[in-house]
Amino acid sequence: MATATGARPAVGVLALQGAVREHVAMLESAGARAVPVRRPSELSHVDGLVLPGGESTTMSRLLETFELLEPLRERIAGGLPAFGSCAGMILLARQVLDGRPDQQQLGGLDVVVRRNAFGRQVDSFEADLPFAGLPGGPLHAVFIRAPWVEKAGDGVEVLATVPDPDDPPDGPRADRIVAVRQGAVVATAFHPEITRDERVHRLFVELVRKA
Ligand code: GLN
């Protein structure tokens, strides 16, 4: 019974690579009907789309192979609500630093991201972050070879930053931006889908309902 504006919106999960199952489960319990998306016909039937974590260079290549790159760019430019986690954030960014020269961007977010930004010693780490607009206190965030947002345009709302306890307050990692929103496009450098906390997915499903 789900329709474009129904109580359970159809939210796609780009299913070429990466943490697909985790997002599907989270979306279902956050009130959406989750739909794996591998081809343009599937993309055309969803009311919103999650771009999972994984490897942005691989996903970029697979987007071309599966002929999804242009249809996806068009839908995002047309206002499709999108939520990218980690590699998904990289794909949605206007520009990527430390990417592969042939890696493709989907656009949607007026940000410059730096890939694998947190460096080797902290390839993976966890932190509790205040997250703007989420009721219920800080969010437990898991970072895995995560990017950060190096520059955000005027229309971009910063939702969370990560302080690094080992850094001086003005150190290179201090207060880096790790969650943003621009209109109906949300992105996190971390992976809400691998925790039990559904709040970010609920926030996104709410955005899809309103769109
Ligand atoms: N470092 C990966 C990339 O460049 C992202 C890692 C992740 O999604 N966990 O795409």
Residues whose N, C-alpha, C, O or C-beta is under 5 A from the ligand:
A	BS01	LIG	G53 G54 E55 S56 T57 S85 C86 A87 R115 N116 I144 R145
